[in-house]
Amino acid sequence: MVSFFLLAVVFVNLNHMYN
């Protein structure tokens, strides 16, 4: 699903921001 892919991208972006 495209929505699931977008959610994964957002999650990775948040992880990079916290690190």
Backbone as ProteinMPNN parsed JSONL, in Angstrom:
{"seq_chain_A": "MVSFFLLAVVFVNLNHMYN", "coords_chain_A": {"N_chain_A": [[0.846, -1.213, 0.0], [0.408, 2.285, -0.677], [0.002, 4.205, 1.268], [1.017, 2.977, 3.518], [3.69, 2.905, 2.867], [4.306, 5.622, 2.804], [3.873, 6.199, 5.475], [5.953, 4.779, 6.627], [8.113, 6.22, 5.638], [7.734, 8.681, 6.897], [8.086, 7.865, 9.516], [10.779, 7.13, 9.526], [11.917, 9.601, 8.984], [11.258, 11.014, 11.32], [12.732, 9.53, 13.121], [15.315, 10.145, 12.313], [15.345, 12.82, 12.943], [15.192, 12.799, 15.723], [17.589, 11.619, 16.315]], "CA_chain_A": [[0.0, 0.0, 0.0], [1.167, 3.536, -0.753], [-0.122, 4.892, 2.563], [1.935, 2.317, 4.449], [5.038, 3.339, 2.48], [4.447, 7.01, 3.266], [3.968, 6.163, 6.933], [7.31, 4.319, 6.936], [9.023, 7.336, 5.34], [7.567, 9.666, 7.98], [8.668, 7.289, 10.729], [12.236, 7.215, 9.371], [12.275, 11.019, 9.099], [11.178, 11.363, 12.74], [13.846, 8.859, 13.775], [16.522, 10.918, 11.994], [15.263, 14.092, 13.655], [15.491, 12.559, 17.136], [19.02, 11.277, 16.412]], "C_chain_A": [[0.879, 1.261, 0.0], [1.138, 4.249, 0.59], [0.849, 4.287, 3.579], [3.37, 2.741, 4.165], [5.298, 4.758, 2.964], [4.612, 7.045, 4.777], [5.374, 5.733, 7.352], [8.311, 5.441, 6.708], [8.952, 8.385, 6.443], [8.227, 9.157, 9.254], [10.186, 7.396, 10.701], [12.69, 8.661, 9.53], [12.252, 11.454, 10.571], [12.357, 10.757, 13.492], [15.138, 9.622, 13.529], [16.517, 12.242, 12.753], [15.623, 13.904, 15.133], [16.957, 12.2, 17.346], [19.822, 12.397, 15.897]], "O_chain_A": [[1.952, 1.285, 0.603], [2.138, 4.834, 1.006], [1.429, 5.001, 4.397], [4.17, 2.918, 5.083], [6.377, 5.061, 3.472], [5.401, 7.831, 5.301], [5.924, 6.26, 8.32], [9.251, 5.605, 7.487], [9.976, 8.914, 6.874], [8.854, 9.924, 9.985], [10.813, 7.71, 11.713], [13.726, 8.924, 10.141], [13.138, 12.185, 11.012], [12.917, 11.385, 14.391], [15.969, 9.739, 14.429], [17.572, 12.728, 13.161], [16.284, 14.758, 15.725], [17.512, 12.443, 18.418], [21.051, 12.322, 15.885]]}, "name": "protein", "num_of_chains": 1, "seq": "MVSFFLLAVVFVNLNHMYN"}
